[in-house]
Amino acid sequence: MSRTVALIVAAGQGTRAGGTIPKQFAPLAGKPMLAHSHATLAAHPAIDSVLVVIGPGQEQLLSDTLGDAAFVIGGTTRRESVRNGLEALARQGDVARVLIHDAARPFLLPAVIDRLLAALNRVEGAVPALPVADTLARYDDAMGDTVSRDRLYRVQTPQAFAFDAALAAHRSWPQGVDATDDAQMVRDSGHVVTVVPGDPLLEKVTHAEDFASAERRHGSAMISRSAAGYDVHRFAEGEELWLGGILIPHDRGLSGHSDADVVLHAITDALLGTIAAGDIGMHFPPSDPQWRGAASGRFLEHAAELVAARGGIIDFVDCTIICEAPKIGPHREAIRAGVAGLLRLPVERISIKATTTERLGFTGRGEGMAAHAIATIRVPETSL
């Protein structure tokens, strides 16, 4: 057996952190929390593969976060989730060492991985840990005796083990008995587990305030960028009118190579501009027949994926629709929701406005419709 595999436990619901999705998939410092540690582990030269343990029904969230990543479905507890991951690796075979990591510790440094793997050359298990620096005291209605900090450590992850030792420890662990972590199980199975220096960056992100604190520390290296997008299409008989991915009732529609959604085209160009990635015509040329009649939501999602690939966060999108008819007001909230859904953003971060040109120009004469958009993002300075 020769492979070294990393197992990321990301099966929780993250309810203590608040939010609408489990915390491991929530954005943090430019990308979903899970993506940080996954990228570090996958890029490490001594790690052959990474397997993610997710909860039931989280397949789409994982795909949105990591694309085509290897995964296995976890259990109802962390211990069951780790066991499921280890059993999946056992079926693959040829695994010599395993690193078990919590997705809630996103900021993993390669040096910590180096120290853990070096320790496995002499013992069956190793954990990163930091010595306790604060005063410890017992408390029961009032402060009691202090506790000596000598030889006390705060244990972190990833925890590294000889694979056979970790698998055997999980298989033999008594049902119904809780375990604080995998190191306890391996140690109680008769193996030696040593401690290597951890890192303060490996602090666990659990509550909403932890997100805010981590964002302040790690998001400070991000810079803000804004860019504009503009699009025009002419009205034509027999066409449908799509705005923001929403079909708007009208006696005429907009004509174009795709569905001619001026709102989505303008926002797509704005997003592409924030990362200097050209314009919509470069990515989806009108000369290519595969885009004839295509839903413009695909264009917008592609631009958002390019921003995310740079570690970017879309902060706000504003779009002004320019036309004499139809009236945009009755459809404004539906258009906002349509754009928000395509970008997977809260609707509060989307602004849709409308104006006329007082009967002047091609829009004033009812010959066509225009849209002007501005997108604001944050992106890590190192990615540009």
C-alpha positions as CSV (number, residue, x, y, z in Angstrom):
1,M,0.0,0.0,0.0
2,S,1.4,3.4,-1.0
3,R,-1.2,6.1,-1.4
4,T,-1.7,9.0,0.9
5,V,-5.3,10.2,0.9
6,A,-7.0,13.2,2.5
7,L,-10.6,12.8,3.9
8,I,-12.5,16.0,4.4
9,V,-15.5,15.7,6.7
10,A,-18.2,18.1,5.4
11,A,-21.4,16.4,6.2
12,G,-22.8,18.7,8.8
13,Q,-25.8,21.1,8.6
14,G,-23.9,24.1,10.1
15,T,-27.0,25.3,12.0
16,R,-25.0,27.2,14.6
17,A,-23.5,29.5,11.9
18,G,-26.9,30.6,10.7
19,G,-27.4,31.3,7.0
20,T,-29.5,29.4,4.4
21,I,-26.9,26.7,3.5
22,P,-24.6,24.5,5.5
23,K,-21.6,26.5,6.7
24,Q,-19.0,24.4,4.8
25,F,-20.6,25.6,1.5
26,A,-21.0,29.3,2.6
27,P,-18.7,31.9,1.1
28,L,-15.7,32.9,3.1
29,A,-12.8,35.1,2.0
30,G,-13.5,34.8,-1.6
31,K,-14.9,31.2,-2.0
32,P,-16.9,28.5,-0.3
33,M,-15.3,27.5,3.0
34,L,-14.8,23.9,1.9
35,A,-12.9,25.0,-1.2
36,H,-10.1,26.5,0.9
37,S,-8.8,23.3,2.5
38,H,-9.7,21.1,-0.5
39,A,-7.5,23.2,-2.7
40,T,-4.6,23.0,-0.2
41,L,-4.8,19.3,0.3
42,A,-5.3,18.6,-3.5
43,A,-2.3,20.7,-4.3
44,H,0.1,19.1,-1.8
45,P,2.7,17.0,-3.6
46,A,2.6,14.2,-1.0
47,I,-1.2,13.7,-1.2
48,D,-2.5,11.5,-4.0
49,S,-6.2,12.2,-3.8
50,V,-8.9,13.9,-1.7
51,L,-12.3,12.4,-0.7
52,V,-15.1,14.6,0.7
53,V,-17.8,13.3,3.0
54,I,-21.0,15.2,2.6
55,G,-24.5,14.9,4.0
56,P,-27.5,13.4,2.1
57,G,-28.9,15.8,-0.4
58,Q,-25.7,18.0,-0.6
59,E,-24.5,16.7,-3.9
60,Q,-25.5,19.8,-5.8
61,L,-23.9,22.1,-3.2
62,L,-20.7,20.1,-3.6
63,S,-20.8,20.3,-7.4
64,D,-21.3,24.0,-7.2
65,T,-18.4,24.3,-4.9
66,L,-15.8,21.9,-6.3
67,G,-17.1,20.7,-9.6
68,D,-16.5,17.0,-10.2
69,A,-15.0,16.1,-6.8
70,A,-14.9,12.6,-5.3
71,F,-17.3,12.2,-2.5
72,V,-19.1,9.8,-0.2
73,I,-22.3,10.2,1.8
74,G,-21.8,10.5,5.5
75,G,-23.8,9.4,8.5
76,T,-25.8,11.1,11.3
77,T,-22.7,11.8,13.4
78,R,-19.2,12.9,12.7
79,R,-17.9,9.5,13.7
80,E,-20.2,7.7,11.3
81,S,-19.2,10.1,8.5
82,V,-15.5,9.4,9.0
83,R,-16.3,5.6,9.1
84,N,-18.1,5.9,5.8
85,G,-15.2,7.7,4.3
86,L,-12.7,5.2,5.6
87,E,-14.7,2.3,4.3
88,A,-14.9,3.9,0.9
89,L,-11.2,4.2,0.9
90,A,-10.8,0.6,2.0
91,R,-12.8,-0.5,-1.0
92,Q,-10.5,1.5,-3.3
93,G,-7.5,-0.2,-1.8
94,D,-3.8,0.8,-1.8
95,V,-4.1,3.4,0.9
96,A,-1.2,3.6,3.3
97,R,-1.9,7.0,5.1
98,V,-5.0,9.1,5.7
99,L,-5.4,12.7,6.8
100,I,-8.8,13.4,8.4
101,H,-9.8,17.0,8.2
102,D,-12.8,19.1,9.3
103,A,-14.1,21.4,6.6
104,A,-14.8,24.0,9.3
105,R,-11.0,24.6,9.5
106,P,-10.5,26.2,6.1
107,F,-7.1,27.9,6.4
108,L,-4.8,24.9,6.3
109,L,-1.1,25.5,5.6
110,P,1.1,23.1,3.6
111,A,3.7,23.2,6.4
112,V,1.2,21.6,8.9
113,I,0.7,18.8,6.4
114,D,4.5,18.3,6.1
115,R,4.9,18.0,9.8
116,L,2.1,15.5,10.1
117,L,3.4,13.2,7.4
118,A,6.9,13.4,8.7
119,A,5.6,12.2,12.1
120,L,3.9,9.2,10.5
121,N,7.4,7.9,9.6
122,R,7.8,6.9,13.3
123,V,4.3,6.6,14.9
124,E,0.8,5.5,13.8
125,G,-0.9,8.9,14.4
126,A,-0.2,12.6,14.6
127,V,-2.3,15.6,15.4
128,P,-1.5,19.4,15.1
129,A,-2.0,21.2,18.3
130,L,-1.3,24.5,20.0
131,P,-0.4,24.9,23.7
132,V,-3.0,26.5,25.9
133,A,-2.1,30.1,26.6
134,D,-5.1,31.4,28.5
135,T,-5.7,30.9,32.2
136,L,-8.1,28.0,32.8
137,A,-10.5,28.0,35.7
138,R,-13.4,25.9,36.9
139,Y,-16.7,27.7,37.1
140,D,-20.0,26.9,39.0
141,D,-22.0,30.1,39.6
142,A,-18.7,31.7,40.5
143,M,-15.1,31.3,39.5
144,G,-13.4,28.4,41.2
145,D,-9.8,27.0,41.2
146,T,-7.5,27.6,38.3
147,V,-6.2,24.6,36.3
148,S,-2.5,24.2,35.4
149,R,-1.8,24.7,31.7
150,D,1.2,22.5,31.8
151,R,1.0,19.9,29.0
152,L,-2.4,21.1,27.9
153,Y,-2.9,21.5,24.1
154,R,-5.7,22.6,21.8
155,V,-6.0,19.8,19.2
156,Q,-6.7,20.7,15.6
157,T,-7.2,18.9,12.3
158,P,-6.1,17.4,9.9
159,Q,-5.2,14.4,12.0
160,A,-2.9,11.9,10.2
161,F,-2.8,8.2,10.7
162,A,-1.6,4.9,9.3
163,F,-4.7,3.9,7.3
164,D,-5.0,0.4,8.8
165,A,-4.8,1.8,12.3
166,A,-7.5,4.4,11.7
167,L,-9.8,1.9,9.9
168,A,-9.4,-0.7,12.7
169,A,-10.0,1.8,15.4
170,H,-13.3,2.9,13.8
171,R,-14.4,-0.7,13.1
172,S,-13.8,-1.8,16.7
173,W,-15.2,1.3,18.5
174,P,-18.2,0.4,20.7
175,Q,-21.6,1.4,19.4
176,G,-23.2,4.2,21.3
177,V,-19.9,5.4,22.8
178,D,-19.0,9.0,21.9
179,A,-15.5,9.9,20.8
180,T,-14.1,13.4,20.9
181,D,-12.0,12.9,17.7
182,D,-10.3,10.2,15.6
183,A,-7.0,10.6,17.6
184,Q,-8.8,9.4,20.8
185,M,-10.1,6.3,18.9
186,V,-6.7,5.4,17.5
187,R,-4.9,6.0,20.8
188,D,-7.5,3.9,22.7
189,S,-6.9,1.1,20.2
190,G,-3.3,0.8,21.5
191,H,-1.4,3.0,19.0
192,V,0.9,5.9,19.6
193,V,-0.4,9.4,18.6
194,T,2.0,12.3,18.8
195,V,1.6,16.0,18.6
196,V,3.1,18.3,16.0
197,P,2.9,22.2,16.1
198,G,-0.4,23.4,14.7
199,D,-1.2,26.9,13.5
200,P,-3.4,29.7,14.7
201,L,-4.9,30.0,11.2
202,L,-6.5,26.5,11.8
203,E,-9.1,27.9,14.2
204,K,-12.5,26.3,13.7
205,V,-15.2,28.4,12.1
206,T,-18.4,27.5,13.9
207,H,-20.6,30.4,14.7
208,A,-21.7,33.5,12.8
209,E,-19.2,35.6,14.7
210,D,-16.4,33.2,13.6
211,F,-17.3,33.9,10.0
212,A,-17.1,37.6,10.6
213,S,-13.8,37.3,12.4
214,A,-12.3,35.1,9.6
215,E,-13.5,37.4,6.9
216,R,-11.8,40.3,8.6
217,R,-8.5,38.4,8.9
218,H,-8.5,36.7,5.5
219,G,-10.6,38.9,3.4
220,S,-8.4,42.0,3.9
221,A,-6.2,40.9,1.0
222,M,-9.2,41.2,-1.4
223,I,-9.7,44.3,-3.5
224,S,-12.9,45.7,-5.0
225,R,-13.5,46.0,-8.7
226,S,-16.5,47.4,-10.7
227,A,-17.2,47.2,-14.4
228,A,-20.1,48.2,-16.7
229,G,-22.0,46.3,-19.3
230,Y,-24.3,47.6,-22.1
231,D,-26.6,45.7,-24.5
232,V,-29.1,46.6,-27.2
233,H,-31.6,44.5,-29.1
234,R,-34.3,45.5,-31.6
235,F,-38.0,44.6,-31.3
236,A,-39.4,42.2,-33.8
237,E,-42.8,40.6,-34.4
238,G,-43.1,36.9,-33.4
239,E,-40.3,37.0,-30.8
240,E,-40.6,36.5,-27.0
241,L,-39.5,39.2,-24.6
242,W,-37.1,37.8,-22.0
243,L,-35.7,40.1,-19.3
244,G,-33.6,38.8,-16.4
245,G,-34.6,35.2,-17.4
246,I,-38.3,36.1,-17.0
247,L,-40.8,35.9,-19.9
248,I,-42.5,39.2,-20.0
249,P,-45.9,39.5,-21.8
250,H,-45.7,41.9,-24.7
251,D,-46.9,42.3,-28.3
252,R,-43.3,42.1,-29.5
253,G,-40.1,40.5,-28.4
254,L,-36.4,41.2,-28.8
255,S,-34.5,39.8,-31.7
256,G,-31.0,38.3,-31.4
257,H,-28.9,35.2,-31.9
258,S,-29.7,33.9,-28.5
259,D,-32.9,34.8,-26.6
260,A,-31.9,38.5,-26.7
261,D,-32.2,39.1,-23.0
262,V,-30.7,42.6,-22.7
263,V,-30.7,42.5,-18.9
264,L,-28.7,39.3,-18.7
265,H,-26.4,40.3,-21.5
266,A,-25.5,43.6,-19.9
267,I,-24.9,42.0,-16.5
268,T,-22.8,39.2,-18.1
269,D,-20.6,41.8,-19.8
270,A,-20.3,43.7,-16.5
271,L,-19.1,40.6,-14.6
272,L,-16.7,39.7,-17.3
273,G,-15.3,43.2,-17.1
274,T,-14.6,43.0,-13.4
275,I,-12.0,40.3,-14.1
276,A,-10.9,41.6,-17.5
277,A,-12.2,38.5,-19.2
278,G,-13.4,40.2,-22.4
279,D,-17.0,40.4,-23.4
280,I,-19.9,38.1,-24.1
281,G,-19.2,37.8,-27.8
282,M,-15.7,36.4,-27.1
283,H,-17.2,33.6,-24.9
284,F,-20.4,33.0,-26.9
285,P,-19.7,34.2,-30.5
286,P,-22.9,34.8,-32.5
287,S,-21.3,33.0,-35.4
288,D,-21.5,29.8,-33.5
289,P,-24.8,28.0,-34.3
290,Q,-24.9,26.3,-30.9
291,W,-25.9,29.5,-29.2
292,R,-28.8,30.2,-31.5
293,G,-31.9,30.7,-29.3
294,A,-29.9,29.8,-26.2
295,A,-31.1,30.9,-22.8
296,S,-29.0,33.8,-21.7
297,G,-28.9,32.5,-18.1
298,R,-26.2,30.1,-19.3
299,F,-24.1,33.1,-20.3
300,L,-24.6,34.8,-16.9
301,E,-23.8,31.6,-15.0
302,H,-20.6,31.2,-17.0
303,A,-19.5,34.7,-16.1
304,A,-20.2,34.1,-12.4
305,E,-18.2,30.8,-12.6
306,L,-15.2,32.7,-14.0
307,V,-15.4,35.2,-11.2
308,A,-15.7,32.4,-8.6
309,A,-12.7,30.6,-10.2
310,R,-10.6,33.8,-9.4
311,G,-11.8,33.5,-5.8
312,G,-14.2,36.5,-6.4
313,I,-17.3,37.5,-4.5
314,I,-20.1,39.2,-6.3
315,D,-21.2,42.0,-3.9
316,F,-23.8,43.9,-5.9
317,V,-25.4,44.1,-9.4
318,D,-27.3,47.1,-10.7
319,C,-29.1,47.2,-14.0
320,T,-31.1,50.0,-15.7
321,I,-33.6,49.0,-18.5
322,I,-34.2,51.6,-21.1
323,C,-37.5,51.4,-23.0
324,E,-40.8,53.1,-23.6
325,A,-42.8,49.9,-23.3
326,P,-43.6,47.6,-21.7
327,K,-43.8,49.0,-18.2
328,I,-41.1,47.4,-16.1
329,G,-42.5,48.2,-12.7
330,P,-45.0,45.3,-12.5
331,H,-42.2,42.9,-13.4
332,R,-39.3,44.4,-11.4
333,E,-39.4,42.0,-8.5
334,A,-39.6,38.9,-10.7
335,I,-36.7,40.1,-12.7
336,R,-34.7,40.8,-9.6
337,A,-35.4,37.3,-8.3
338,G,-34.5,35.8,-11.7
339,V,-31.1,37.4,-11.7
340,A,-30.5,36.6,-8.0
341,G,-31.4,32.9,-8.7
342,L,-29.0,32.7,-11.6
343,L,-26.2,34.3,-9.6
344,R,-27.1,32.4,-6.3
345,L,-27.2,35.7,-4.5
346,P,-29.7,37.2,-2.0
347,V,-32.2,39.3,-3.9
348,E,-31.2,42.3,-1.8
349,R,-27.9,42.4,-3.8
350,I,-29.7,42.9,-7.1
351,S,-31.1,46.2,-8.2
352,I,-33.3,46.6,-11.3
353,K,-34.4,50.1,-12.5
354,A,-36.1,51.4,-15.6
355,T,-36.3,54.6,-17.5
356,T,-37.4,56.1,-20.8
357,T,-35.7,58.5,-23.2
358,E,-38.6,60.8,-23.4
359,R,-39.5,59.5,-26.9
360,L,-36.0,60.3,-28.2
361,G,-33.7,57.9,-30.1
362,F,-34.4,54.3,-31.1
363,T,-35.7,53.3,-27.7
364,G,-38.0,56.4,-27.7
365,R,-39.4,55.4,-31.1
366,G,-40.1,51.9,-29.8
367,E,-37.6,50.3,-32.1
368,G,-35.7,48.4,-29.5
369,M,-34.6,48.1,-25.9
370,A,-31.3,48.8,-24.1
371,A,-29.8,47.9,-20.7
372,H,-26.9,49.3,-18.8
373,A,-25.4,47.3,-15.9
374,I,-22.7,47.7,-13.2
375,A,-21.3,44.8,-11.2
376,T,-19.1,45.2,-8.1
377,I,-17.0,42.3,-6.9
378,R,-14.2,41.5,-4.5
379,V,-11.4,39.4,-5.6
380,P,-8.1,38.3,-4.0
381,E,-5.3,40.6,-5.2
382,T,-3.1,37.6,-5.9
383,S,-5.5,36.2,-8.5
384,L,-5.3,39.2,-10.8
